[in-house]
Amino acid sequence: MLSEFIAKTRSDPFEWGRNDCALWCASAVAHETGFDPAADLRGTYSSWFECRQIIMAAGSMMKLIKPRMRWPGLRDLDGDGVAIITLGDQILCGLIVDGRAVVKTANGLRIGDEFRVLRGWSWRRP
């Protein structure tokens, strides 16, 4: 369950290219399904600037992430899962748990009640 993943990883430090908001969400997918949608991105950048370059080269965060989420065990968000969201004025990746967004930040986990899902995915457990 995602709550177990969050409890297990909540104090893991934020690190660009290893455990940032998007890679933390990809780790949640891997934890739940065994499929790592970001395996090819891990360790390929180490700063906000480098991350932004990858996003810009892809055309947007959506264009970077959406193709990586094509896997038979994933489906459109239905309840809990992972999502690209707007939270405040930022576009981020977060976990959706019990109707709330949970995002990995440099200051720890940020929980939001007022967010908008741009695209999200759920899964069936293996």
N, CA, C and O of each residue as an XYZ file, in Angstrom:
504
protein
N       0.835     -1.191      0.000
C       0.000      0.000      0.000
C       0.875      1.248      0.000
O       1.993      1.243      0.514
N       0.347      2.303     -0.582
C       1.107      3.544     -0.646
C       1.425      4.096      0.738
O       2.485      4.692      0.933
N       0.539      3.911      1.687
C       0.821      4.418      3.040
C       2.055      3.738      3.622
O       2.821      4.374      4.346
N       2.262      2.455      3.318
C       3.468      1.753      3.777
C       4.710      2.325      3.097
O       5.739      2.524      3.743
N       4.613      2.588      1.789
C       5.732      3.179      1.056
C       6.084      4.547      1.639
O       7.260      4.848      1.847
N       5.089      5.361      1.900
C       5.327      6.697      2.457
C       6.004      6.585      3.815
O       6.982      7.285      4.075
N       5.502      5.719      4.679
C       6.106      5.554      6.007
C       7.557      5.094      5.903
O       8.418      5.546      6.659
N       7.815      4.207      4.974
C       9.164      3.650      4.793
C      10.152      4.675      4.236
O      11.341      4.622      4.552
N       9.669      5.610      3.407
C      10.568      6.524      2.696
C      10.454      7.980      3.134
O      11.152      8.838      2.593
N       9.606      8.270      4.083
C       9.340      9.670      4.434
C      10.580     10.443      4.868
O      10.666     11.645      4.618
N      11.527      9.794      5.503
C      12.717     10.515      5.968
C      13.914     10.377      5.016
O      14.985     10.918      5.288
N      13.737      9.659      3.908
C      14.810      9.585      2.911
C      15.035     10.983      2.346
O      14.068     11.671      2.017
N      16.281     11.417      2.225
C      16.533     12.783      1.758
C      16.154     12.992      0.293
O      16.267     12.093     -0.540
N      15.704     14.203      0.017
C      15.439     14.636     -1.351
C      16.782     14.760     -2.051
O      17.704     15.380     -1.520
N      16.902     14.176     -3.239
C      18.141     14.272     -3.992
C      17.810     14.270     -5.478
O      17.222     13.317     -5.990
N      18.190     15.345     -6.170
C      17.938     15.432     -7.598
C      18.557     14.229     -8.317
O      19.713     13.875     -8.086
N      17.765     13.616     -9.187
C      18.243     12.498     -9.990
C      18.238     11.160     -9.278
O      18.538     10.130     -9.881
N      17.901     11.171     -8.005
C      17.857      9.918     -7.231
C      16.564      9.798     -6.426
O      15.965      8.723     -6.377
N      16.130     10.886     -5.797
C      14.945     10.845     -4.949
C      14.275     12.220     -4.911
O      14.060     12.793     -3.843
N      13.952     12.735     -6.098
C      13.216     13.994     -6.187
C      11.726     13.667     -6.313
O      11.346     12.503     -6.186
N      10.889     14.650     -6.555
C       9.443     14.385     -6.549
C       9.042     13.336     -7.587
O       8.220     12.469     -7.292
N       9.604     13.397     -8.789
C       9.228     12.441     -9.833
C       9.809     11.051     -9.571
O       9.114     10.048     -9.739
N      11.072     10.986     -9.164
C      11.694      9.678     -8.941
C      11.153      9.001     -7.688
O      11.116      7.773     -7.618
N      10.733      9.787     -6.697
C      10.080      9.216     -5.516
C       8.765      8.551     -5.933
O       8.434      7.461     -5.465
N       8.022      9.221     -6.818
C       6.775      8.628     -7.320
C       7.052      7.373     -8.150
O       6.333      6.381     -8.035
N       8.085      7.417     -8.978
C       8.453      6.228     -9.753
C       8.859      5.088     -8.825
O       8.576      3.923     -9.106
N       9.518      5.423     -7.725
C       9.882      4.399     -6.728
C       8.635      3.794     -6.096
O       8.611      2.605     -5.780
N       7.604      4.607     -5.911
C       6.340      4.087     -5.368
C       5.715      3.095     -6.346
O       5.211      2.049     -5.938
N       5.750      3.427     -7.643
C       5.228      2.500     -8.652
C       6.032      1.206     -8.610
O       5.457      0.119     -8.638
N       7.357      1.314     -8.542
C       8.206      0.120     -8.483
C       7.920     -0.694     -7.223
O       7.881     -1.923     -7.274
N       7.724     -0.026     -6.113
C       7.415     -0.698     -4.845
C       6.109     -1.483     -4.950
O       6.002     -2.600     -4.443
N       5.125     -0.892     -5.609
C       3.801     -1.509     -5.682
C       3.674     -2.548     -6.787
O       2.883     -3.484     -6.671
N       4.455     -2.389     -7.871
C       4.231     -3.243     -9.049
C       5.448     -4.038     -9.497
O       5.308     -5.048    -10.186
N       6.647     -3.591     -9.111
C       7.863     -4.202     -9.629
C       8.346     -3.548    -10.914
O       9.426     -3.884    -11.399
N       7.577     -2.628    -11.477
C       7.919     -1.903    -12.698
C       8.430     -0.514    -12.330
O       7.727      0.244    -11.662
N       9.642     -0.171    -12.758
C      10.214      1.153    -12.492
C      10.123      1.999    -13.759
O      10.918      1.813    -14.680
N       9.165      2.928    -13.818
C       8.999      3.727    -15.029
C      10.117      4.740    -15.268
O      10.180      5.338    -16.342
N      10.988      4.939    -14.301
C      12.058      5.933    -14.448
C      13.445      5.320    -14.377
O      14.416      6.023    -14.098
N      13.553      4.040    -14.620
C      14.856      3.374    -14.519
C      15.903      4.053    -15.397
O      17.066      4.161    -15.008
N      15.494      4.508    -16.578
C      16.447      5.136    -17.496
C      16.835      6.563    -17.090
O      17.795      7.111    -17.634
N      16.122      7.163    -16.163
C      16.424      8.534    -15.730
C      17.264      8.597    -14.455
O      17.948      9.589    -14.204
N      17.208      7.556    -13.670
C      17.902      7.575    -12.376
C      19.404      7.788    -12.559
O      20.064      7.087    -13.326
N      19.918      8.771    -11.835
C      21.344      9.050    -11.874
C      21.816      9.827    -13.090
O      23.021      9.998    -13.274
N      20.894     10.306    -13.933
C      21.304     11.030    -15.138
C      21.358     12.543    -14.942
O      21.776     13.265    -15.846
N      20.943     13.029    -13.779
C      21.019     14.454    -13.476
C      21.234     14.621    -11.977
O      20.945     13.717    -11.193
N      21.745     15.785    -11.589
C      22.045     15.970    -10.166
C      21.719     17.373     -9.655
O      22.189     17.777     -8.592
N      20.908     18.113    -10.421
C      20.518     19.456     -9.981
C      19.169     19.816    -10.593
O      18.696     19.168    -11.527
N      18.561     20.869    -10.041
C      17.313     21.364    -10.597
C      17.527     21.760    -12.053
O      16.694     21.459    -12.907
N      18.636     22.431    -12.340
C      18.925     22.895    -13.695
C      19.001     21.718    -14.671
O      18.412     21.776    -15.751
N      19.711     20.662    -14.309
C      19.828     19.494    -15.182
C      18.479     18.798    -15.355
O      18.148     18.336    -16.447
N      17.710     18.726    -14.282
C      16.366     18.143    -14.369
C      15.513     18.956    -15.337
O      14.818     18.400    -16.188
N      15.574     20.271    -15.199
C      14.803     21.166    -16.070
C      15.226     20.992    -17.531
O      14.380     21.036    -18.424
N      16.516     20.796    -17.783
C      16.987     20.576    -19.153
C      16.358     19.316    -19.753
O      15.967     19.311    -20.920
N      16.261     18.255    -18.961
C      15.652     17.004    -19.435
C      14.177     17.216    -19.736
O      13.672     16.741    -20.754
N      13.485     17.929    -18.854
C      12.057     18.208    -19.060
C      11.866     19.046    -20.322
O      10.986     18.758    -21.133
N      12.679     20.071    -20.488
C      12.566     20.948    -21.656
C      12.899     20.189    -22.948
O      12.248     20.400    -23.971
N      13.895     19.318    -22.910
C      14.237     18.537    -24.105
C      13.087     17.622    -24.513
O      12.887     17.363    -25.700
N      12.331     17.134    -23.529
C      11.179     16.282    -23.816
C       9.975     17.089    -24.292
O       9.087     16.549    -24.951
N       9.941     18.372    -23.963
C       8.829     19.224    -24.365
C       7.948     19.658    -23.210
O       7.303     20.704    -23.285
N       7.911     18.878    -22.149
C       7.151     19.202    -20.937
C       7.291     18.024    -19.969
O       7.752     16.947    -20.349
N       6.894     18.239    -18.732
C       6.916     17.131    -17.777
C       5.967     16.030    -18.240
O       6.274     14.845    -18.116
N       4.811     16.429    -18.775
C       3.846     15.442    -19.252
C       4.444     14.590    -20.368
O       4.289     13.369    -20.367
N       5.127     15.229    -21.321
C       5.714     14.486    -22.436
C       6.878     13.608    -21.987
O       7.187     12.610    -22.639
N       7.517     13.965    -20.897
C       8.601     13.141    -20.359
C       8.051     11.916    -19.636
O       8.569     10.810    -19.794
N       7.012     12.114    -18.854
C       6.527     11.054    -17.967
C       5.496     10.135    -18.620
O       5.560      8.919    -18.443
N       4.567     10.685    -19.357
C       3.462      9.874    -19.903
C       3.926      8.638    -20.670
O       3.364      7.567    -20.439
N       4.912      8.712    -21.566
C       5.343      7.490    -22.273
C       5.946      6.438    -21.342
O       5.858      5.241    -21.619
N       6.547      6.871    -20.257
C       7.152      5.926    -19.306
C       6.104      5.169    -18.496
O       6.406      4.154    -17.868
N       4.884      5.665    -18.515
C       3.819      5.051    -17.733
C       2.980      4.082    -18.564
O       1.922      3.633    -18.125
N       3.455      3.766    -19.755
C       2.769      2.755    -20.572
C       3.267      1.383    -20.137
O       4.374      0.966    -20.475
N       2.453      0.720    -19.407
C       2.778     -0.604    -18.888
C       1.455     -1.300    -18.619
O       0.533     -0.657    -18.118
N       1.319     -2.580    -18.928
C       0.016     -3.254    -18.801
C      -0.608     -3.185    -17.406
O      -1.832     -3.229    -17.280
N       0.207     -3.077    -16.363
C      -0.348     -3.046    -15.008
C      -0.840     -1.690    -14.559
O      -1.399     -1.566    -13.470
N      -0.642     -0.658    -15.387
C      -1.066      0.694    -15.023
C      -2.327      1.071    -15.779
O      -2.527      0.661    -16.922
N      -3.165      1.849    -15.135
C      -4.397      2.338    -15.751
C      -4.622      3.789    -15.317
O      -3.893      4.300    -14.468
N      -5.609      4.441    -15.885
C      -5.930      5.802    -15.480
C      -6.202      5.860    -13.984
O      -6.743      4.923    -13.397
N      -5.820      6.968    -13.387
C      -5.975      7.144    -11.946
C      -7.412      6.875    -11.520
O      -8.363      7.441    -12.058
N      -7.534      5.995    -10.539
C      -8.830      5.630     -9.982
C      -8.614      5.419     -8.492
O      -8.339      4.301     -8.057
N      -8.735      6.468     -7.715
C      -8.453      6.380     -6.281
C      -7.002      6.746     -6.021
O      -6.538      7.805     -6.444
N      -6.285      5.872     -5.324
C      -4.888      6.129     -4.992
C      -3.985      5.807     -6.186
O      -4.316      4.964     -7.020
N      -2.841      6.492     -6.252
C      -1.883      6.245     -7.316
C      -0.848      7.351     -7.387
O      -0.568      8.016     -6.389
N      -0.284      7.544     -8.559
C       0.693      8.608     -8.799
C       0.112      9.550     -9.849
O      -0.714      9.155    -10.673
N       0.564     10.816     -9.800
C      -0.005     11.782    -10.734
C       0.939     12.945    -10.974
O       1.803     13.258    -10.154
N       0.747     13.568    -12.111
C       1.314     14.877    -12.380
C       0.224     15.852    -11.952
O      -0.913     15.768    -12.418
N       0.573     16.768    -11.072
C      -0.428     17.642    -10.476
C       0.008     19.105    -10.532
O       1.181     19.415    -10.739
N      -0.950     19.977    -10.344
C      -0.629     21.360    -10.019
C      -0.940     21.516     -8.534
O      -2.015     21.149     -8.061
N       0.019     22.064     -7.826
C      -0.120     22.324     -6.391
C       0.430     23.725     -6.186
O       1.627     23.962     -6.353
N      -0.443     24.644     -5.826
C      -0.035     26.039     -5.826
C       0.224     26.445     -7.260
O      -0.609     26.201     -8.133
N       1.354     27.055     -7.513
C       1.684     27.470     -8.876
C       2.721     26.563     -9.524
O       3.356     26.944    -10.507
N       2.894     25.358     -8.973
C       3.901     24.435     -9.492
C       3.257     23.209    -10.122
O       2.186     22.766     -9.707
N       3.929     22.672    -11.130
C       3.571     21.365    -11.683
C       4.561     20.375    -11.084
O       5.772     20.518    -11.251
N       4.041     19.375    -10.388
C       4.863     18.422     -9.645
C       4.357     17.010     -9.869
O       3.278     16.804    -10.425
N       5.140     16.050     -9.434
C       4.697     14.660     -9.372
C       4.389     14.357     -7.919
O       5.133     14.748     -7.020
N       3.299     13.665     -7.699
C       2.929     13.339     -6.329
C       2.178     12.034     -6.243
O       1.713     11.489     -7.244
N       2.070     11.546     -5.026
C       1.246     10.382     -4.747
C      -0.131     10.887     -4.361
O      -0.252     11.891     -3.660
N      -1.155     10.209     -4.807
C      -2.520     10.542     -4.423
C      -2.970      9.446     -3.468
O      -3.063      8.276     -3.837
N      -3.245      9.848     -2.243
C      -3.620      8.900     -1.187
C      -4.825      9.463     -0.445
O      -4.769     10.558      0.115
N      -5.900      8.710     -0.448
C      -7.124      9.124      0.248
C      -7.549     10.540     -0.130
O      -7.978     11.314      0.726
N      -7.430     10.877     -1.415
C      -7.881     12.170     -1.904
C      -6.955     13.339     -1.621
O      -7.326     14.489     -1.853
N      -5.767     13.065     -1.127
C      -4.784     14.109     -0.844
C      -3.535     13.860     -1.683
O      -3.234     12.721     -2.038
N      -2.812     14.933     -1.995
C      -1.560     14.819     -2.729
C      -0.408     14.833     -1.730
O      -0.384     15.643     -0.804
N       0.549     13.921     -1.931
C       1.756     13.866     -1.109
C       2.940     14.008     -2.054
O       3.107     13.218     -2.984
N       3.759     15.026     -1.804
C       4.872     15.357     -2.695
C       6.167     15.359     -1.900
O       6.219     15.880     -0.786
N       7.219     14.771     -2.479
C       8.564     14.798     -1.890
C       9.189     16.141     -2.218
O       9.251     16.521     -3.387
N       9.658     16.873     -1.203
C      10.330     18.155     -1.413
C      11.643     18.163     -0.639
O      11.911     17.270      0.164
N      12.443     19.171     -0.891
C      13.714     19.312     -0.170
C      13.482     19.532      1.318
O      14.385     19.305      2.123
N      12.285     19.969      1.692
C      11.951     20.211      3.101
C      11.127     19.092      3.722
O      10.558     19.265      4.800
N      11.058     17.960      3.060
C      10.270     16.846      3.568
C       9.021     16.642      2.720
O       8.935     17.150      1.602
N       8.072     15.913      3.241
C       6.850     15.649      2.498
C       5.901     16.838      2.619
O       5.739     17.417      3.693
N       5.290     17.183      1.511
C       4.282     18.233      1.482
C       2.959     17.565      1.164
O       2.849     16.813      0.196
N       1.959     17.843      1.979
C       0.632     17.260      1.780
C      -0.308     18.376      1.359
O      -0.375     19.423      2.004
N      -1.029     18.146      0.278
C      -1.936     19.160     -0.231
C      -3.340     18.635     -0.405
O      -3.556     17.523     -0.886
N      -4.283     19.453     -0.008
C      -5.694     19.132     -0.217
C      -6.247     19.838     -1.447
O      -7.216     19.381     -2.055
N      -5.626     20.950     -1.804
C      -6.084     21.725     -2.948
C      -5.072     21.577     -4.078
O      -4.063     22.280     -4.122
N      -5.353     20.667     -4.974
C      -4.481     20.358     -6.093
C      -5.354     19.948     -7.262
O      -6.545     19.677     -7.105
N      -4.748     19.907     -8.430
C      -5.460     19.460     -9.617
C      -4.624     18.392    -10.302
O      -3.432     18.588    -10.537
N      -5.232     17.284    -10.615
C      -4.552     16.197    -11.330
C      -4.559     16.511    -12.818
O      -5.618     16.690    -13.420
N      -3.368     16.576    -13.407
C      -3.249     16.761    -14.850
C      -3.298     15.411    -15.561
O      -3.886     15.284    -16.635
N      -2.673     14.405    -14.947
C      -2.689     13.022    -15.471
C      -2.241     12.121    -14.344
O      -1.271     12.420    -13.648
N      -2.943     11.022    -14.162
C      -2.579     10.124    -13.077
C      -2.780      8.669    -13.444
O      -3.480      8.333    -14.400
N      -2.140      7.809    -12.651
C      -2.160      6.374    -12.901
C      -2.356      5.605    -11.592
O      -1.841      5.986    -10.541
N      -3.103      4.533    -11.689
C      -3.267      3.556    -10.604
C      -2.789      2.214    -11.130
O      -2.419      2.101    -12.299
N      -2.794      1.192    -10.278
C      -2.303     -0.121    -10.681
C      -3.029     -1.220     -9.930
O      -3.714     -0.999     -8.932
N      -2.843     -2.391    -10.455
C      -3.275     -3.609     -9.765
C      -2.026     -4.201     -9.140
O      -0.965     -4.229     -9.764
N      -2.147     -4.660     -7.943
C      -0.976     -5.269     -7.282
C      -0.649     -6.585     -7.971
O      -1.548     -7.292     -8.426
N       0.665     -6.923     -8.052
C       1.054     -8.180     -8.710
C       0.576     -9.399     -7.932
O       0.820    -10.531     -8.348
